[in-house]
């Protein structure tokens, strides 16, 4: 699964969170930085 930006990554994660066991987050993503994206994924 891929996402073009952090908002899309969050949407993909919400949709497939039962199937996702690991994610790779780009250091610089459009719309949100890596730390903010990771924090949002952990909520």
C-alpha positions, 0 to 999 in steps of 0.5 A: 500500500502506498500514499502520496501524502500524510493525509492519504497515509492516515486514511489508508491506515484507518481503512486497513489497520487490521491488516497493517503490521508495519509502516515506512514513513518518509522523512519529509511528507507533504502536509505533515512532518514525519513525527506528526504523522507517526503521532497521528497513526498511534492515536 
